[in-house]
Amino acid sequence: MKKKMLAVLLTATMALSMTACGSSQTTETTTAAAETTAASVEQATTAAAETTAAAAEVTYQEDVVVGMSTSVTAIDIHETATTGIFYLVEMTHDKLMTVDSLTHEFSPALASEWEWISDTELKLKLREDAVFHNGEKFTADDVVFTFDRIKAHEGSTAATKAAALDSIEVVNDYEIIMKLKEVNVDWLDILAYNTCIIMNREAVEADNVNGPACGTGPWVLNEYVANDYTTVKVNENYWGEVPTAKNLKLTYIPEDASRLVALETGEIDVAMNISDTDIEYVKNNENLEYVGISVGTCNYLAFDSSEAPGDNQDLRLAFAYGLDKQEIIDIAKMGLGEVAVSNWGKYTYGLDADMEDYGYNPEKAKEHLAASGISEITISCRSNFADVATVIQDQMSEIGLTVNINEVEAAALTAMSKYAVHEHEAMLYNYGWGVFGDDCRSPFYKDSNVNKARIYNEEIMELVDSAKEEFDETKRIEMYHKIQAINHEQAYYIPLYYSASKMATKDDVDGINWDPIGMYDFSYIRVPVK
């Protein structure tokens, strides 16, 4: 059977046209100019869904299993925003609206239409036919409850992104006015982000542990076993298109080789993040398909810049000049990666594509290390960064610095690196950037748990706040470039590489939305019965 490879390729300097707020703004928001080829858009569309006629001719599996390389560690995205839970809530919950990462077009979801009635007031009409999994009708009260709850989770990814919201005025059960504290030109993007999924007041107030799993989405949570597996069943009463499959399982298989074996034996239907060494094997296997996606996730080394030893700028710069990024990619990632110069999303608005990298300069690194007076530091990481950490350890030994590696489970690393906790000296991590500029708030703003460098830089915070209110694109981009320049000078975050997501599926699997910013949606996956 003919092999195919989905490659969603976006230009690194993706320019998104900013939408002007005002009384004339409606759901016909100006479409951003995403610099993608017609072919890539066509590929993404084809991968997301086949025609209805083709679907009618094929029998599909009722039970589907996705082999995950990362576990679902929680079901409450307001508290914990990790890759696994993003996949889950994409299936079980709805947002007020959705956005296409390729075209930047917004589409209605739980909000049927909207318009800006002032620079800081967004009026939304809500759909009247959505029902939560517990049978409760979706109303404006659930939106108010959700955003009040988001704001109460201070420091969370959700709270950081929604910080601009001041209040919500309920006009009636299906009409609201969102009032912002100040102008935020990215507000629609934030509403379309997964941390703003809508929860049911009754379900959460009755059970704050399990209630957050109650959504209005096409799938209903069935069973959740942390760090093991999660199952969902189809929501036959969904207000939108009902999925073809009936049961779906997200199962955690940490070893790359084990996931691939499980795919070959039919235990799973999708293997997430296969090993680099297995790519050619998958491509040459007539029963499998390789899916390679260029994503905007930036992999980086971050220091706790608030206390020793990470608060020493010379130490941070010793790393910056002593790291050979291409060697890290070649050895730890089998050459599959792209050197990252700025700690910014590859496709995120405001990327400074002209920034010059530090460059591999061991002598300069030694000078900074000597000036720091530091001889040892510990880098914490998950197992999937262990190879990268080992290469860094070797490179730093060449300039006279001892690097200890602290390998911990994903959930533990997330907990120990919260802004208020900061139990790491340095850490290897990544951030799945969105396409909108204010997404920089999470890694750069104080009190955010995504701020793994524990940066408290007043100039950066002022730039972040000013940029979100700036309608002049030239000025706004200058602000974002300045943030990147400050980080480059201080080396709070040392960007390492952008890497492709590498998946394998059974042949002829379709219906998966392989989103280029990594928000993959398995809601409409279809696996043909052979």
Number of C-alpha atoms within 10 A of each C-alpha: 9 7 15 13 13 17 19 24 20 21 12 16 18 20 17 22 14 21 15 16 21 15 13 12 18 17 15 13 18 16 14 17 15 19 16 15 13 8 11 16 16 12 14 20 14 16 17 18 16 13 8 8 8 8 14 9 8 13 13 18 16 16 16 21 19 22 29 25 21 21 24 25 21 21 24 18 22 23 19 21 21 20 18 20 21 21 19 26 27 22 23 24 23 24 24 24 22 22 17 12 20 24 15 20 17 19 17 18 18 26 21 17 19 23 20 20 16 15 18 21 23 23 22 23 21 24 20 16 12 22 18 24 23 14 11 16 14 24 23 22 16 17 24 20 18 21 23 16 18 24 20 14 15 17 23 25 25 28 24 24 26 19 16 20 21 15 15 21 14 17 13 12 15 18 19 23 20 18 19 19 13 15 22 22 22 19 20 19 20 23 19 21 21 22 27 24 26 27 27 26 22 15 20 18 12 10 10 13 13 15 19 22 24 26 28 31 28 25 29 27 23 14 12 18 13 13 19 16 19 22 19 20 19 23 21 14 17 19 18 13 12 17 21 19 18 16 19 23 20 26 23 21 22 17 14 20 14 14 26 26 13 17 22 20 9 12 15 23 24 28 27 22 20 23 16 15 11 15 17 10 12 21 17 12 14 13 15 23 24 26 23 19 21 23 25 25 25 24 24 20 26 27 30 25 24 15 12 12 21 23 19 21 19 22 27 28 25 26 24 30 22 26 25 21 23 19 17 23 21 12 14 20 19 13 14 17 20 16 19 22 23 26 31 30 28 29 28 24 26 29 22 23 14 10 13 10 14 17 13 16 14 20 13 16 25 23 16 22 24 17 14 17 12 18 14 14 18 17 20 26 25 19 16 18 18 18 14 20 26 17 19 23 19 14 21 22 15 13 19 15 21 17 19 14 18 17 18 15 12 17 16 12 20 20 15 15 23 20 21 14 11 22 14 22 21 26 26 23 19 20 19 19 24 25 24 23 25 24 23 24 22 23 23 26 23 22 19 24 27 25 25 29 29 30 25 15 13 11 12 22 17 13 18 22 19 16 24 22 16 18 16 11 14 10 13 22 18 15 22 23 21 17 23 25 16 14 20 22 13 18 26 27 30 27 25 27 25 24 21 20 21 19 20 27 24 20 20 17 18 19 21 18 20 23 18 25 22 21 19 17 19 22 24 19 23 26 25 15 10 7
